[in-house]
Amino acid sequence: TNESVDSGIYEQRLYDLKHLIVEKLLDNLDEYLLNNSTLNGLNSIAYLQLLLTLTIEFASKSDEQNQQFVHYILKSLLRQ
């Protein structure tokens, strides 16, 4: 029972960390990607690939909170 509780805690922490990473990537999209002349196209692809890979986890969950977060991500990307 303790192992399942510990596993649940670690899963939640990992989920929260992924959520935070996505938020930071979106918050810094202008600085890191759009207005950065030192980044070339290859780095832009890697940046977006990381962002979209993390987004897949939220999109795979059916609850309203995750779906709203996915919509927020997509709106943020489309605004750019």
PyMOL Python script that loads the backbone (N, CA, C, O; Angstrom):
from pymol import cmd

cmd.read_pdbstr("""\
ATOM      1  N   THR A   1       0.824  -1.194   0.000  1.00  0.00           N
ATOM      2  CA  THR A   1       0.000   0.000   0.000  1.00  0.00           C
ATOM      3  C   THR A   1       0.869   1.260   0.000  1.00  0.00           C
ATOM      4  O   THR A   1       0.565   2.232  -0.692  1.00  0.00           O
ATOM      5  N   ASN A   2       1.945   1.234   0.776  1.00  0.00           N
ATOM      6  CA  ASN A   2       2.844   2.393   0.796  1.00  0.00           C
ATOM      7  C   ASN A   2       3.481   2.632  -0.554  1.00  0.00           C
ATOM      8  O   ASN A   2       3.689   3.774  -0.962  1.00  0.00           O
ATOM      9  N   GLU A   3       3.794   1.529  -1.257  1.00  0.00           N
ATOM     10  CA  GLU A   3       4.401   1.669  -2.581  1.00  0.00           C
ATOM     11  C   GLU A   3       3.441   2.333  -3.553  1.00  0.00           C
ATOM     12  O   GLU A   3       3.856   3.160  -4.364  1.00  0.00           O
ATOM     13  N   SER A   4       2.160   1.982  -3.483  1.00  0.00           N
ATOM     14  CA  SER A   4       1.189   2.598  -4.392  1.00  0.00           C
ATOM     15  C   SER A   4       0.976   4.068  -4.049  1.00  0.00           C
ATOM     16  O   SER A   4       0.774   4.889  -4.944  1.00  0.00           O
ATOM     17  N   VAL A   5       1.018   4.406  -2.770  1.00  0.00           N
ATOM     18  CA  VAL A   5       0.900   5.804  -2.357  1.00  0.00           C
ATOM     19  C   VAL A   5       2.113   6.584  -2.846  1.00  0.00           C
ATOM     20  O   VAL A   5       1.973   7.671  -3.407  1.00  0.00           O
ATOM     21  N   ASP A   6       3.312   6.024  -2.633  1.00  0.00           N
ATOM     22  CA  ASP A   6       4.536   6.674  -3.104  1.00  0.00           C
ATOM     23  C   ASP A   6       4.519   6.833  -4.612  1.00  0.00           C
ATOM     24  O   ASP A   6       4.915   7.874  -5.135  1.00  0.00           O
ATOM     25  N   SER A   7       4.064   5.810  -5.310  1.00  0.00           N
ATOM     26  CA  SER A   7       3.993   5.863  -6.770  1.00  0.00           C
ATOM     27  C   SER A   7       3.049   6.976  -7.215  1.00  0.00           C
ATOM     28  O   SER A   7       3.358   7.720  -8.145  1.00  0.00           O
ATOM     29  N   GLY A   8       1.907   7.088  -6.557  1.00  0.00           N
ATOM     30  CA  GLY A   8       0.948   8.135  -6.887  1.00  0.00           C
ATOM     31  C   GLY A   8       1.511   9.523  -6.645  1.00  0.00           C
ATOM     32  O   GLY A   8       1.270  10.445  -7.425  1.00  0.00           O
ATOM     33  N   ILE A   9       2.260   9.669  -5.567  1.00  0.00           N
ATOM     34  CA  ILE A   9       2.878  10.962  -5.255  1.00  0.00           C
ATOM     35  C   ILE A   9       3.896  11.326  -6.320  1.00  0.00           C
ATOM     36  O   ILE A   9       3.938  12.464  -6.785  1.00  0.00           O
ATOM     37  N   TYR A  10       4.722  10.348  -6.709  1.00  0.00           N
ATOM     38  CA  TYR A  10       5.739  10.616  -7.726  1.00  0.00           C
ATOM     39  C   TYR A  10       5.115  10.902  -9.082  1.00  0.00           C
ATOM     40  O   TYR A  10       5.604  11.755  -9.823  1.00  0.00           O
ATOM     41  N   GLU A  11       4.046  10.201  -9.410  1.00  0.00           N
ATOM     42  CA  GLU A  11       3.345  10.468 -10.669  1.00  0.00           C
ATOM     43  C   GLU A  11       2.781  11.882 -10.681  1.00  0.00           C
ATOM     44  O   GLU A  11       2.866  12.574 -11.696  1.00  0.00           O
ATOM     45  N   GLN A  12       2.206  12.316  -9.565  1.00  0.00           N
ATOM     46  CA  GLN A  12       1.656  13.665  -9.472  1.00  0.00           C
ATOM     47  C   GLN A  12       2.758  14.712  -9.565  1.00  0.00           C
ATOM     48  O   GLN A  12       2.585  15.739 -10.220  1.00  0.00           O
ATOM     49  N   ARG A  13       3.883  14.459  -8.916  1.00  0.00           N
ATOM     50  CA  ARG A  13       5.007  15.404  -8.988  1.00  0.00           C
ATOM     51  C   ARG A  13       5.538  15.516 -10.411  1.00  0.00           C
ATOM     52  O   ARG A  13       5.842  16.613 -10.881  1.00  0.00           O
ATOM     53  N   LEU A  14       5.649  14.378 -11.096  1.00  0.00           N
ATOM     54  CA  LEU A  14       6.116  14.387 -12.479  1.00  0.00           C
ATOM     55  C   LEU A  14       5.134  15.138 -13.366  1.00  0.00           C
ATOM     56  O   LEU A  14       5.537  15.923 -14.225  1.00  0.00           O
ATOM     57  N   TYR A  15       3.853  14.898 -13.159  1.00  0.00           N
ATOM     58  CA  TYR A  15       2.805  15.589 -13.909  1.00  0.00           C
ATOM     59  C   TYR A  15       2.896  17.099 -13.670  1.00  0.00           C
ATOM     60  O   TYR A  15       2.845  17.886 -14.616  1.00  0.00           O
ATOM     61  N   ASP A  16       3.031  17.496 -12.406  1.00  0.00           N
ATOM     62  CA  ASP A  16       3.135  18.922 -12.067  1.00  0.00           C
ATOM     63  C   ASP A  16       4.380  19.553 -12.693  1.00  0.00           C
ATOM     64  O   ASP A  16       4.339  20.693 -13.156  1.00  0.00           O
ATOM     65  N   LEU A  17       5.475  18.812 -12.703  1.00  0.00           N
ATOM     66  CA  LEU A  17       6.707  19.313 -13.308  1.00  0.00           C
ATOM     67  C   LEU A  17       6.532  19.513 -14.813  1.00  0.00           C
ATOM     68  O   LEU A  17       6.983  20.521 -15.358  1.00  0.00           O
ATOM     69  N   LYS A  18       5.890  18.574 -15.481  1.00  0.00           N
ATOM     70  CA  LYS A  18       5.635  18.707 -16.918  1.00  0.00           C
ATOM     71  C   LYS A  18       4.740  19.909 -17.195  1.00  0.00           C
ATOM     72  O   LYS A  18       4.954  20.642 -18.160  1.00  0.00           O
ATOM     73  N   HIS A  19       3.748  20.106 -16.351  1.00  0.00           N
ATOM     74  CA  HIS A  19       2.841  21.250 -16.483  1.00  0.00           C
ATOM     75  C   HIS A  19       3.629  22.552 -16.360  1.00  0.00           C
ATOM     76  O   HIS A  19       3.441  23.475 -17.152  1.00  0.00           O
ATOM     77  N   LEU A  20       4.501  22.618 -15.377  1.00  0.00           N
ATOM     78  CA  LEU A  20       5.317  23.811 -15.155  1.00  0.00           C
ATOM     79  C   LEU A  20       6.268  24.063 -16.328  1.00  0.00           C
ATOM     80  O   LEU A  20       6.447  25.205 -16.752  1.00  0.00           O
ATOM     81  N   ILE A  21       6.874  22.998 -16.847  1.00  0.00           N
ATOM     82  CA  ILE A  21       7.783  23.144 -17.991  1.00  0.00           C
ATOM     83  C   ILE A  21       7.040  23.715 -19.192  1.00  0.00           C
ATOM     84  O   ILE A  21       7.543  24.616 -19.863  1.00  0.00           O
ATOM     85  N   VAL A  22       5.847  23.197 -19.466  1.00  0.00           N
ATOM     86  CA  VAL A  22       5.061  23.697 -20.597  1.00  0.00           C
ATOM     87  C   VAL A  22       4.725  25.172 -20.391  1.00  0.00           C
ATOM     88  O   VAL A  22       4.840  25.970 -21.321  1.00  0.00           O
ATOM     89  N   GLU A  23       4.313  25.534 -19.184  1.00  0.00           N
ATOM     90  CA  GLU A  23       3.995  26.939 -18.909  1.00  0.00           C
ATOM     91  C   GLU A  23       5.209  27.837 -19.133  1.00  0.00           C
ATOM     92  O   GLU A  23       5.083  28.911 -19.721  1.00  0.00           O
ATOM     93  N   LYS A  24       6.375  27.409 -18.673  1.00  0.00           N
ATOM     94  CA  LYS A  24       7.595  28.210 -18.842  1.00  0.00           C
ATOM     95  C   LYS A  24       7.993  28.294 -20.310  1.00  0.00           C
ATOM     96  O   LYS A  24       8.426  29.350 -20.771  1.00  0.00           O
ATOM     97  N   LEU A  25       7.853  27.204 -21.045  1.00  0.00           N
ATOM     98  CA  LEU A  25       8.159  27.232 -22.476  1.00  0.00           C
ATOM     99  C   LEU A  25       7.252  28.223 -23.197  1.00  0.00           C
ATOM    100  O   LEU A  25       7.702  28.966 -24.069  1.00  0.00           O
ATOM    101  N   LEU A  26       5.975  28.231 -22.829  1.00  0.00           N
ATOM    102  CA  LEU A  26       5.033  29.153 -23.464  1.00  0.00           C
ATOM    103  C   LEU A  26       5.289  30.595 -23.037  1.00  0.00           C
ATOM    104  O   LEU A  26       5.211  31.512 -23.855  1.00  0.00           O
ATOM    105  N   ASP A  27       5.595  30.794 -21.759  1.00  0.00           N
ATOM    106  CA  ASP A  27       5.865  32.148 -21.262  1.00  0.00           C
ATOM    107  C   ASP A  27       7.071  32.770 -21.952  1.00  0.00           C
ATOM    108  O   ASP A  27       7.127  33.983 -22.154  1.00  0.00           O
ATOM    109  N   ASN A  28       8.022  31.939 -22.306  1.00  0.00           N
ATOM    110  CA  ASN A  28       9.268  32.431 -22.894  1.00  0.00           C
ATOM    111  C   ASN A  28       9.351  32.180 -24.391  1.00  0.00           C
ATOM    112  O   ASN A  28      10.436  32.231 -24.970  1.00  0.00           O
ATOM    113  N   LEU A  29       8.231  31.914 -25.013  1.00  0.00           N
ATOM    114  CA  LEU A  29       8.208  31.607 -26.441  1.00  0.00           C
ATOM    115  C   LEU A  29       8.803  32.737 -27.268  1.00  0.00           C
ATOM    116  O   LEU A  29       9.607  32.491 -28.167  1.00  0.00           O
ATOM    117  N   ASP A  30       8.418  33.962 -26.975  1.00  0.00           N
ATOM    118  CA  ASP A  30       8.961  35.117 -27.710  1.00  0.00           C
ATOM    119  C   ASP A  30      10.472  35.220 -27.543  1.00  0.00           C
ATOM    120  O   ASP A  30      11.214  35.355 -28.516  1.00  0.00           O
ATOM    121  N   GLU A  31      10.907  35.154 -26.298  1.00  0.00           N
ATOM    122  CA  GLU A  31      12.326  35.354 -25.993  1.00  0.00           C
ATOM    123  C   GLU A  31      13.203  34.244 -26.565  1.00  0.00           C
ATOM    124  O   GLU A  31      14.250  34.515 -27.153  1.00  0.00           O
ATOM    125  N   TYR A  32      12.779  33.006 -26.394  1.00  0.00           N
ATOM    126  CA  TYR A  32      13.619  31.882 -26.793  1.00  0.00           C
ATOM    127  C   TYR A  32      13.490  31.501 -28.255  1.00  0.00           C
ATOM    128  O   TYR A  32      14.422  30.946 -28.836  1.00  0.00           O
ATOM    129  N   LEU A  33      12.367  31.787 -28.844  1.00  0.00           N
ATOM    130  CA  LEU A  33      12.124  31.249 -30.179  1.00  0.00           C
ATOM    131  C   LEU A  33      11.922  32.323 -31.230  1.00  0.00           C
ATOM    132  O   LEU A  33      12.606  32.324 -32.253  1.00  0.00           O
ATOM    133  N   LEU A  34      11.008  33.221 -30.997  1.00  0.00           N
ATOM    134  CA  LEU A  34      10.606  34.146 -32.049  1.00  0.00           C
ATOM    135  C   LEU A  34      11.530  35.346 -32.196  1.00  0.00           C
ATOM    136  O   LEU A  34      11.792  35.792 -33.313  1.00  0.00           O
ATOM    137  N   ASN A  35      12.019  35.867 -31.096  1.00  0.00           N
ATOM    138  CA  ASN A  35      12.851  37.076 -31.148  1.00  0.00           C
ATOM    139  C   ASN A  35      14.306  36.793 -30.810  1.00  0.00           C
ATOM    140  O   ASN A  35      14.996  37.643 -30.245  1.00  0.00           O
ATOM    141  N   ASN A  36      14.766  35.614 -31.150  1.00  0.00           N
ATOM    142  CA  ASN A  36      16.129  35.230 -30.828  1.00  0.00           C
ATOM    143  C   ASN A  36      16.868  34.902 -32.113  1.00  0.00           C
ATOM    144  O   ASN A  36      16.642  33.855 -32.721  1.00  0.00           O
ATOM    145  N   SER A  37      17.750  35.799 -32.522  1.00  0.00           N
ATOM    146  CA  SER A  37      18.448  35.614 -33.798  1.00  0.00           C
ATOM    147  C   SER A  37      19.518  34.533 -33.727  1.00  0.00           C
ATOM    148  O   SER A  37      19.990  34.068 -34.765  1.00  0.00           O
ATOM    149  N   THR A  38      19.911  34.124 -32.518  1.00  0.00           N
ATOM    150  CA  THR A  38      20.941  33.089 -32.410  1.00  0.00           C
ATOM    151  C   THR A  38      20.377  31.686 -32.590  1.00  0.00           C
ATOM    152  O   THR A  38      21.123  30.748 -32.874  1.00  0.00           O
ATOM    153  N   LEU A  39      19.081  31.537 -32.428  1.00  0.00           N
ATOM    154  CA  LEU A  39      18.472  30.227 -32.661  1.00  0.00           C
ATOM    155  C   LEU A  39      18.252  30.037 -34.148  1.00  0.00           C
ATOM    156  O   LEU A  39      17.728  30.915 -34.833  1.00  0.00           O
ATOM    157  N   ASN A  40      18.654  28.898 -34.626  1.00  0.00           N
ATOM    158  CA  ASN A  40      18.381  28.610 -36.029  1.00  0.00           C
ATOM    159  C   ASN A  40      17.146  27.718 -36.133  1.00  0.00           C
ATOM    160  O   ASN A  40      16.559  27.346 -35.117  1.00  0.00           O
ATOM    161  N   GLY A  41      16.763  27.386 -37.321  1.00  0.00           N
ATOM    162  CA  GLY A  41      15.567  26.579 -37.534  1.00  0.00           C
ATOM    163  C   GLY A  41      15.614  25.236 -36.843  1.00  0.00           C
ATOM    164  O   GLY A  41      14.590  24.742 -36.371  1.00  0.00           O
ATOM    165  N   LEU A  42      16.794  24.639 -36.778  1.00  0.00           N
ATOM    166  CA  LEU A  42      16.938  23.335 -36.145  1.00  0.00           C
ATOM    167  C   LEU A  42      16.595  23.405 -34.665  1.00  0.00           C
ATOM    168  O   LEU A  42      15.911  22.522 -34.148  1.00  0.00           O
ATOM    169  N   ASN A  43      17.060  24.439 -33.980  1.00  0.00           N
ATOM    170  CA  ASN A  43      16.739  24.606 -32.563  1.00  0.00           C
ATOM    171  C   ASN A  43      15.260  24.917 -32.364  1.00  0.00           C
ATOM    172  O   ASN A  43      14.666  24.501 -31.369  1.00  0.00           O
ATOM    173  N   SER A  44      14.675  25.634 -33.291  1.00  0.00           N
ATOM    174  CA  SER A  44      13.245  25.935 -33.203  1.00  0.00           C
ATOM    175  C   SER A  44      12.430  24.658 -33.272  1.00  0.00           C
ATOM    176  O   SER A  44      11.441  24.501 -32.555  1.00  0.00           O
ATOM    177  N   ILE A  45      12.847  23.751 -34.136  1.00  0.00           N
ATOM    178  CA  ILE A  45      12.146  22.471 -34.266  1.00  0.00           C
ATOM    179  C   ILE A  45      12.235  21.693 -32.963  1.00  0.00           C
ATOM    180  O   ILE A  45      11.237  21.136 -32.506  1.00  0.00           O
ATOM    181  N   ALA A  46      13.417  21.649 -32.361  1.00  0.00           N
ATOM    182  CA  ALA A  46      13.593  20.926 -31.101  1.00  0.00           C
ATOM    183  C   ALA A  46      12.748  21.544 -29.985  1.00  0.00           C
ATOM    184  O   ALA A  46      12.162  20.822 -29.179  1.00  0.00           O
ATOM    185  N   TYR A  47      12.685  22.862 -29.936  1.00  0.00           N
ATOM    186  CA  TYR A  47      11.893  23.578 -28.932  1.00  0.00           C
ATOM    187  C   TYR A  47      10.414  23.209 -29.064  1.00  0.00           C
ATOM    188  O   TYR A  47       9.759  22.855 -28.084  1.00  0.00           O
ATOM    189  N   LEU A  48       9.905  23.297 -30.286  1.00  0.00           N
ATOM    190  CA  LEU A  48       8.496  22.976 -30.515  1.00  0.00           C
ATOM    191  C   LEU A  48       8.221  21.493 -30.328  1.00  0.00           C
ATOM    192  O   LEU A  48       7.144  21.117 -29.865  1.00  0.00           O
ATOM    193  N   GLN A  49       9.176  20.650 -30.679  1.00  0.00           N
ATOM    194  CA  GLN A  49       9.004  19.211 -30.491  1.00  0.00           C
ATOM    195  C   GLN A  49       8.870  18.887 -29.006  1.00  0.00           C
ATOM    196  O   GLN A  49       8.015  18.089 -28.621  1.00  0.00           O
ATOM    197  N   LEU A  50       9.701  19.495 -28.176  1.00  0.00           N
ATOM    198  CA  LEU A  50       9.601  19.292 -26.733  1.00  0.00           C
ATOM    199  C   LEU A  50       8.250  19.771 -26.221  1.00  0.00           C
ATOM    200  O   LEU A  50       7.587  19.071 -25.455  1.00  0.00           O
ATOM    201  N   LEU A  51       7.851  20.941 -26.636  1.00  0.00           N
ATOM    202  CA  LEU A  51       6.577  21.503 -26.198  1.00  0.00           C
ATOM    203  C   LEU A  51       5.407  20.603 -26.592  1.00  0.00           C
ATOM    204  O   LEU A  51       4.532  20.325 -25.771  1.00  0.00           O
ATOM    205  N   LEU A  52       5.389  20.153 -27.829  1.00  0.00           N
ATOM    206  CA  LEU A  52       4.282  19.317 -28.296  1.00  0.00           C
ATOM    207  C   LEU A  52       4.323  17.917 -27.699  1.00  0.00           C
ATOM    208  O   LEU A  52       3.274  17.318 -27.465  1.00  0.00           O
ATOM    209  N   THR A  53       5.511  17.390 -27.451  1.00  0.00           N
ATOM    210  CA  THR A  53       5.625  16.079 -26.811  1.00  0.00           C
ATOM    211  C   THR A  53       5.041  16.125 -25.406  1.00  0.00           C
ATOM    212  O   THR A  53       4.324  15.212 -24.996  1.00  0.00           O
ATOM    213  N   LEU A  54       5.344  17.179 -24.674  1.00  0.00           N
ATOM    214  CA  LEU A  54       4.776  17.323 -23.336  1.00  0.00           C
ATOM    215  C   LEU A  54       3.268  17.559 -23.399  1.00  0.00           C
ATOM    216  O   LEU A  54       2.533  17.125 -22.512  1.00  0.00           O
ATOM    217  N   THR A  55       2.816  18.234 -24.428  1.00  0.00           N
ATOM    218  CA  THR A  55       1.387  18.531 -24.583  1.00  0.00           C
ATOM    219  C   THR A  55       0.571  17.262 -24.799  1.00  0.00           C
ATOM    220  O   THR A  55      -0.587  17.191 -24.388  1.00  0.00           O
ATOM    221  N   ILE A  56       1.161  16.271 -25.435  1.00  0.00           N
ATOM    222  CA  ILE A  56       0.447  15.021 -25.725  1.00  0.00           C
ATOM    223  C   ILE A  56      -0.100  14.392 -24.452  1.00  0.00           C
ATOM    224  O   ILE A  56      -1.213  13.867 -24.449  1.00  0.00           O
ATOM    225  N   GLU A  57       0.667  14.442 -23.379  1.00  0.00           N
ATOM    226  CA  GLU A  57       0.199  13.842 -22.128  1.00  0.00           C
ATOM    227  C   GLU A  57      -1.076  14.516 -21.630  1.00  0.00           C
ATOM    228  O   GLU A  57      -1.997  13.845 -21.163  1.00  0.00           O
ATOM    229  N   PHE A  58      -1.126  15.834 -21.732  1.00  0.00           N
ATOM    230  CA  PHE A  58      -2.317  16.548 -21.270  1.00  0.00           C
ATOM    231  C   PHE A  58      -3.502  16.292 -22.196  1.00  0.00           C
ATOM    232  O   PHE A  58      -4.644  16.210 -21.743  1.00  0.00           O
ATOM    233  N   ALA A  59      -3.233  16.169 -23.475  1.00  0.00           N
ATOM    234  CA  ALA A  59      -4.297  15.922 -24.451  1.00  0.00           C
ATOM    235  C   ALA A  59      -4.875  14.520 -24.301  1.00  0.00           C
ATOM    236  O   ALA A  59      -6.032  14.285 -24.649  1.00  0.00           O
ATOM    237  N   SER A  60      -4.076  13.588 -23.784  1.00  0.00           N
ATOM    238  CA  SER A  60      -4.549  12.206 -23.655  1.00  0.00           C
ATOM    239  C   SER A  60      -5.477  12.014 -22.462  1.00  0.00           C
ATOM    240  O   SER A  60      -6.137  10.981 -22.347  1.00  0.00           O
ATOM    241  N   LYS A  61      -5.528  12.984 -21.594  1.00  0.00           N
ATOM    242  CA  LYS A  61      -6.421  12.898 -20.425  1.00  0.00           C
ATOM    243  C   LYS A  61      -7.750  13.559 -20.775  1.00  0.00           C
ATOM    244  O   LYS A  61      -7.793  14.581 -21.460  1.00  0.00           O
ATOM    245  N   SER A  62      -8.817  12.962 -20.298  1.00  0.00           N
ATOM    246  CA  SER A  62     -10.144  13.421 -20.734  1.00  0.00           C
ATOM    247  C   SER A  62     -10.798  14.433 -19.793  1.00  0.00           C
ATOM    248  O   SER A  62     -11.870  14.952 -20.107  1.00  0.00           O
ATOM    249  N   ASP A  63     -10.181  14.724 -18.653  1.00  0.00           N
ATOM    250  CA  ASP A  63     -10.843  15.641 -17.726  1.00  0.00           C
ATOM    251  C   ASP A  63     -10.781  17.083 -18.233  1.00  0.00           C
ATOM    252  O   ASP A  63      -9.924  17.440 -19.041  1.00  0.00           O
ATOM    253  N   GLU A  64     -11.683  17.873 -17.751  1.00  0.00           N
ATOM    254  CA  GLU A  64     -11.874  19.245 -18.223  1.00  0.00           C
ATOM    255  C   GLU A  64     -10.639  20.119 -18.007  1.00  0.00           C
ATOM    256  O   GLU A  64     -10.287  20.924 -18.870  1.00  0.00           O
ATOM    257  N   GLN A  65      -9.988  19.961 -16.865  1.00  0.00           N
ATOM    258  CA  GLN A  65      -8.822  20.795 -16.558  1.00  0.00           C
ATOM    259  C   GLN A  65      -7.699  20.562 -17.575  1.00  0.00           C
ATOM    260  O   GLN A  65      -7.079  21.519 -18.037  1.00  0.00           O
ATOM    261  N   ASN A  66      -7.439  19.322 -17.919  1.00  0.00           N
ATOM    262  CA  ASN A  66      -6.397  19.025 -18.904  1.00  0.00           C
ATOM    263  C   ASN A  66      -6.788  19.512 -20.286  1.00  0.00           C
ATOM    264  O   ASN A  66      -5.945  20.023 -21.023  1.00  0.00           O
ATOM    265  N   GLN A  67      -8.040  19.363 -20.644  1.00  0.00           N
ATOM    266  CA  GLN A  67      -8.492  19.823 -21.953  1.00  0.00           C
ATOM    267  C   GLN A  67      -8.382  21.343 -22.064  1.00  0.00           C
ATOM    268  O   GLN A  67      -8.016  21.864 -23.117  1.00  0.00           O
ATOM    269  N   GLN A  68      -8.695  22.047 -20.989  1.00  0.00           N
ATOM    270  CA  GLN A  68      -8.546  23.503 -20.990  1.00  0.00           C
ATOM    271  C   GLN A  68      -7.080  23.902 -21.120  1.00  0.00           C
ATOM    272  O   GLN A  68      -6.759  24.886 -21.785  1.00  0.00           O
ATOM    273  N   PHE A  69      -6.195  23.141 -20.488  1.00  0.00           N
ATOM    274  CA  PHE A  69      -4.765  23.437 -20.592  1.00  0.00           C
ATOM    275  C   PHE A  69      -4.273  23.216 -22.024  1.00  0.00           C
ATOM    276  O   PHE A  69      -3.458  23.991 -22.524  1.00  0.00           O
ATOM    277  N   VAL A  70      -4.756  22.181 -22.676  1.00  0.00           N
ATOM    278  CA  VAL A  70      -4.388  21.924 -24.073  1.00  0.00           C
ATOM    279  C   VAL A  70      -4.879  23.068 -24.957  1.00  0.00           C
ATOM    280  O   VAL A  70      -4.153  23.517 -25.845  1.00  0.00           O
ATOM    281  N   HIS A  71      -6.091  23.538 -24.726  1.00  0.00           N
ATOM    282  CA  HIS A  71      -6.616  24.678 -25.496  1.00  0.00           C
ATOM    283  C   HIS A  71      -5.762  25.927 -25.259  1.00  0.00           C
ATOM    284  O   HIS A  71      -5.492  26.690 -26.187  1.00  0.00           O
ATOM    285  N   TYR A  72      -5.349  26.123 -24.027  1.00  0.00           N
ATOM    286  CA  TYR A  72      -4.471  27.254 -23.700  1.00  0.00           C
ATOM    287  C   TYR A  72      -3.145  27.148 -24.463  1.00  0.00           C
ATOM    288  O   TYR A  72      -2.658  28.141 -25.005  1.00  0.00           O
ATOM    289  N   ILE A  73      -2.574  25.963 -24.503  1.00  0.00           N
ATOM    290  CA  ILE A  73      -1.310  25.745 -25.223  1.00  0.00           C
ATOM    291  C   ILE A  73      -1.489  26.059 -26.700  1.00  0.00           C
ATOM    292  O   ILE A  73      -0.693  26.790 -27.289  1.00  0.00           O
ATOM    293  N   LEU A  74      -2.535  25.505 -27.291  1.00  0.00           N
ATOM    294  CA  LEU A  74      -2.762  25.710 -28.725  1.00  0.00           C
ATOM    295  C   LEU A  74      -3.027  27.178 -29.048  1.00  0.00           C
ATOM    296  O   LEU A  74      -2.521  27.697 -30.043  1.00  0.00           O
ATOM    297  N   LYS A  75      -3.816  27.844 -28.213  1.00  0.00           N
ATOM    298  CA  LYS A  75      -4.075  29.272 -28.431  1.00  0.00           C
ATOM    299  C   LYS A  75      -2.786  30.079 -28.331  1.00  0.00           C
ATOM    300  O   LYS A  75      -2.560  30.998 -29.119  1.00  0.00           O
ATOM    301  N   SER A  76      -1.948  29.737 -27.367  1.00  0.00           N
ATOM    302  CA  SER A  76      -0.676  30.444 -27.202  1.00  0.00           C
ATOM    303  C   SER A  76       0.210  30.266 -28.422  1.00  0.00           C
ATOM    304  O   SER A  76       0.854  31.216 -28.868  1.00  0.00           O
ATOM    305  N   LEU A  77       0.248  29.069 -28.958  1.00  0.00           N
ATOM    306  CA  LEU A  77       1.068  28.814 -30.148  1.00  0.00           C
ATOM    307  C   LEU A  77       0.502  29.512 -31.377  1.00  0.00           C
ATOM    308  O   LEU A  77       1.251  30.061 -32.186  1.00  0.00           O
ATOM    309  N   LEU A  78      -0.804  29.490 -31.515  1.00  0.00           N
ATOM    310  CA  LEU A  78      -1.427  30.101 -32.691  1.00  0.00           C
ATOM    311  C   LEU A  78      -1.346  31.625 -32.661  1.00  0.00           C
ATOM    312  O   LEU A  78      -1.314  32.265 -33.712  1.00  0.00           O
ATOM    313  N   ARG A  79      -1.314  32.208 -31.465  1.00  0.00           N
ATOM    314  CA  ARG A  79      -1.157  33.662 -31.340  1.00  0.00           C
ATOM    315  C   ARG A  79       0.164  34.124 -31.921  1.00  0.00           C
ATOM    316  O   ARG A  79       0.274  35.237 -32.435  1.00  0.00           O
ATOM    317  N   GLN A  80       1.157  33.270 -31.838  1.00  0.00           N
ATOM    318  CA  GLN A  80       2.488  33.628 -32.313  1.00  0.00           C
ATOM    319  C   GLN A  80       2.531  33.507 -33.814  1.00  0.00           C
ATOM    320  O   GLN A  80       3.568  33.764 -34.425  1.00  0.00           O
TER     321      GLN A  80
END
""", "prot")
cmd.dss("prot")
cmd.show_as("cartoon", "prot")
cmd.util.cbc("prot")
cmd.orient("prot")
